[in-house]
Amino acid sequence: MAKSFKVGISPCPNDTYIFEGWALGHSTQKLAMETHFADVQTLNEMAQQGSLDVLKVSAGVLPLILEEYVVLSAGGAMGYGCGPLLLAHGRSHFDPDLPVILPGQNTTAAVLFRRWSADKFGESFRAKCEYAFFDEVYRRLQSESQSQGVVIHEHRFTYAQHGLNLVADLGQHWEEATQSPIPLGVIVAKRSLGTQVCAQITAEIQHSLRWAQQRASLSSPWIASHAQCMDPEVMEQHISMFVNEFSMHISTAGQRALQELLHYSTGDAEMPEIMVND
């Protein structure tokens, strides 16, 4: 009988693309996956509570969970030209006197916004931050005049058609400042599972990704059934942007990017332990 693990991912197409094979039982390690879908901030909170065995979290939450969880080398979201966008309703500039809506307090998007605002307005600047689930951020930007906020996931592909304006590409700002890929999210597993089991889980994720890459189309009915935006073009854009070589293996460049993010958010240059399954 296959050993089962509680695995938390978002319903976004990049996560479902990577994990579909494993979720549907295409296993090489005889490991079963009990899938839990949640918004990225909810997943961050579940990791802080130790609720699941394996889950996708924001890189920005790592300082709060590394005592209990270890970072795996596969399945994450990292790359170039794929960062969060700062948008505004009714203008194309940031108003420091108005609140900014962020998709969760411990998300990488929040860390990147803080870096951008510190570089633009000075280290002492403190924005008036409000927090909401990523889809609520987008709805508020559309409906509230003069609102401003940071969007992630598929909303970076649809904001222009909904009349929103780009203020800043926070990922581009990060890349220019650090010369590193943008460390958006990573897969973590409980340290109590042990090194061997964590390596098996990493291998399972890599096999699941290879399984997805063998089909002709990027999307699938299973991916579409979970996506927030079911437009086939948007789903394929999403997968193409967020699934890349870093998804298969984090690499040295990816590890450096995580270290840079942790150093900025905590002042601690120590890098999280990376489980590598080579």
C-alpha positions in Angstrom: 0.0 0.0 0.0 1.4 3.4 -1.0 2.3 5.8 1.7 0.0 8.9 1.6 1.0 12.5 2.2 -1.1 15.6 2.7 0.0 18.0 0.0 -1.1 21.6 -0.3 -0.9 23.6 -3.6 -2.7 26.5 -5.1 -5.3 26.0 -7.9 -3.1 28.1 -10.2 -2.1 26.4 -13.5 1.6 26.3 -12.8 1.0 24.3 -9.6 -1.6 22.0 -11.1 0.6 21.4 -14.2 3.5 20.3 -12.0 1.5 18.1 -9.7 -1.2 16.7 -11.9 0.7 13.5 -12.7 1.3 12.7 -9.0 -2.3 13.7 -8.1 -3.7 11.4 -10.7 -1.7 8.4 -9.5 1.3 8.4 -12.0 3.7 7.6 -9.2 7.2 6.1 -9.4 8.0 6.2 -5.7 4.8 4.5 -4.5 3.8 7.6 -2.7 0.1 8.8 -2.7 -0.9 12.4 -2.7 -3.9 13.8 -0.8 -4.4 17.1 -2.5 -5.4 20.3 -0.6 -6.1 23.4 -2.7 -5.8 26.8 -1.1 -4.8 30.4 -1.8 -1.1 31.2 -1.4 -1.6 33.2 1.9 -3.7 30.4 3.3 -0.9 27.9 2.4 1.6 30.1 4.2 -0.6 30.1 7.3 -1.1 26.3 7.1 2.7 25.9 7.0 3.1 28.1 10.1 0.5 25.8 11.8 2.3 22.7 10.5 -1.0 21.4 9.1 0.4 19.6 6.0 3.2 17.2 5.1 4.2 19.0 1.9 3.1 22.3 0.5 3.8 25.2 -1.8 4.6 28.4 0.1 5.8 31.9 -0.7 9.5 32.2 -0.4 8.8 35.2 1.8 7.3 33.1 4.6 10.4 30.8 4.9 11.9 32.6 7.9 8.8 31.7 9.9 8.7 28.0 9.0 12.2 26.6 8.6 12.4 25.1 12.0 9.7 22.6 11.0 10.0 22.5 7.2 12.8 22.0 4.7 12.9 23.4 1.2 12.8 20.8 -1.6 14.7 21.4 -4.8 11.8 20.8 -7.3 8.3 22.1 -7.9 8.7 25.8 -7.0 8.0 29.0 -8.9 11.1 31.0 -9.8 12.4 32.8 -12.8 13.0 35.9 -14.8 10.3 38.3 -16.0 7.6 36.7 -13.9 7.3 38.9 -10.8 4.4 40.6 -9.1 3.0 43.8 -10.6 2.1 47.0 -8.8 -1.1 48.3 -10.4 -3.4 51.3 -9.9 -7.0 52.3 -10.8 -7.3 55.6 -12.6 -3.6 56.6 -12.7 -0.1 55.2 -13.5 1.8 56.3 -10.4 1.9 55.2 -6.7 0.4 57.5 -4.2 2.3 57.2 -0.9 -0.6 58.7 1.0 -3.1 56.0 0.0 -3.2 52.4 1.2 -1.8 49.6 -0.9 -3.5 46.2 -1.1 -1.2 43.2 -0.9 -1.9 39.5 -1.5 -1.0 38.4 2.0 1.4 39.7 4.7 4.0 36.9 4.3 4.0 36.6 0.5 7.0 37.2 -1.7 4.9 39.9 -3.4 4.8 41.8 0.0 8.6 41.4 0.4 9.2 42.7 -3.1 6.8 45.6 -2.6 8.6 46.6 0.6 12.0 46.5 -1.3 10.7 48.6 -4.1 9.0 51.2 -1.8 12.2 51.5 0.3 14.3 52.0 -2.8 11.9 54.6 -4.1 10.9 56.5 -1.0 13.7 55.7 1.5 14.3 53.0 4.1 12.1 54.9 6.7 9.0 54.8 4.4 6.2 52.7 5.7 3.3 52.2 3.3 -0.3 51.8 4.6 -0.7 48.2 3.8 -4.0 46.3 3.6 -4.0 42.5 3.0 -6.4 40.3 1.1 -6.5 37.1 -0.9 -5.0 37.5 -4.3 -8.3 37.3 -6.2 -9.9 39.9 -3.8 -7.0 42.3 -4.4 -7.9 42.2 -8.1 -11.6 42.7 -7.6 -10.9 45.7 -5.3 -8.6 47.2 -7.9 -11.3 47.0 -10.5 -14.1 48.3 -8.3 -12.5 50.9 -6.0 -11.5 54.2 -7.6 -8.0 55.4 -6.9 -7.0 52.0 -5.4 -3.5 50.5 -5.8 -2.3 47.0 -5.1 0.0 44.2 -6.1 -1.3 41.4 -8.3 0.1 37.9 -8.9 -0.7 34.8 -10.8 -2.9 35.0 -13.9 -4.0 38.6 -13.2 -0.7 39.9 -14.6 -2.0 38.8 -18.0 -5.5 40.4 -17.8 -5.1 43.7 -16.0 -4.9 45.9 -19.1 -8.2 44.6 -20.5 -9.8 45.4 -17.2 -8.7 49.0 -17.3 -5.9 48.9 -14.7 -2.6 50.6 -15.1 0.9 49.3 -14.4 2.8 51.4 -11.9 5.9 49.1 -11.4 7.1 45.7 -12.3 8.4 44.5 -8.8 10.1 41.5 -10.3 12.0 43.6 -12.8 13.1 45.9 -9.9 14.3 42.8 -8.0 16.2 41.5 -11.0 18.0 44.8 -11.7 18.9 45.2 -8.0 20.1 41.6 -7.4 21.0 40.1 -10.8 19.1 37.0 -9.5 15.9 35.2 -10.6 12.7 36.1 -8.7 12.1 33.5 -5.9 8.3 33.5 -5.8 7.4 30.2 -4.2 9.0 26.9 -3.1 7.9 23.4 -2.1 8.6 22.5 1.5 8.3 19.2 3.4 8.3 18.5 7.1 11.8 17.8 8.5 10.3 15.0 10.6 9.7 13.0 7.4 13.5 12.4 7.1 16.0 13.0 4.4 15.2 9.8 2.5 11.5 10.4 2.3 12.0 14.1 1.3 14.3 12.9 -1.5 11.6 10.5 -2.7 9.0 13.3 -2.6 11.4 15.5 -4.7 11.7 12.6 -7.2 8.0 12.2 -7.3 7.5 15.9 -8.1 10.1 15.8 -10.9 8.5 12.7 -12.4 5.1 14.4 -12.3 6.6 17.4 -14.1 8.2 15.2 -16.8 4.8 13.4 -17.2 3.1 16.7 -17.9 5.8 17.8 -20.4 5.3 14.7 -22.5 1.8 15.8 -23.7 1.3 18.1 -26.7 -0.8 20.8 -24.9 0.2 22.7 -21.8 -3.3 22.7 -20.3 -5.6 19.8 -19.5 -9.2 19.4 -18.2 -7.9 18.8 -14.7 -5.9 22.0 -14.8 -8.9 24.0 -16.2 -11.2 22.5 -13.5 -9.2 24.2 -10.8 -8.1 27.5 -12.5 -9.5 30.9 -11.5 -9.4 32.0 -15.1 -10.5 29.3 -17.5 -9.4 31.1 -20.7 -7.2 28.6 -22.4 -4.7 31.2 -23.7 -4.3 32.7 -20.2 -3.8 29.3 -18.7 -1.1 28.5 -21.2 0.6 31.9 -20.7 0.6 31.2 -17.0 2.2 27.8 -17.3 4.8 29.0 -19.8 5.8 31.8 -17.6 6.0 30.1 -14.2 7.1 26.6 -15.1 10.7 26.4 -16.3 14.1 24.9 -15.5 13.9 26.1 -11.9 10.7 24.0 -11.5 12.7 20.9 -12.2 15.7 21.8 -10.0 16.2 25.0 -8.1 19.9 25.3 -9.1 22.7 27.3 -7.6 21.2 30.6 -9.0 17.9 29.7 -7.3 19.5 29.0 -4.0 21.4 32.4 -4.2 18.1 34.1 -4.9 16.5 32.6 -1.9 19.4 33.6 0.3 19.2 37.2 -1.1 15.4 37.3 -0.3 15.9 35.9 3.2 18.8 38.3 3.9 16.6 41.3 2.8 13.5 40.3 4.8 15.3 39.2 8.0 18.9 40.6 7.9 20.1 37.0 8.3 22.4 35.8 5.5 21.9 32.1 6.4 20.4 30.1 3.5 17.7 27.5 4.1 18.7 23.9 3.8 17.9 22.7 0.2 17.1 19.0 -0.3 18.8 18.1 -3.6 17.8 14.8 -5.3 20.4 14.4 -8.1 
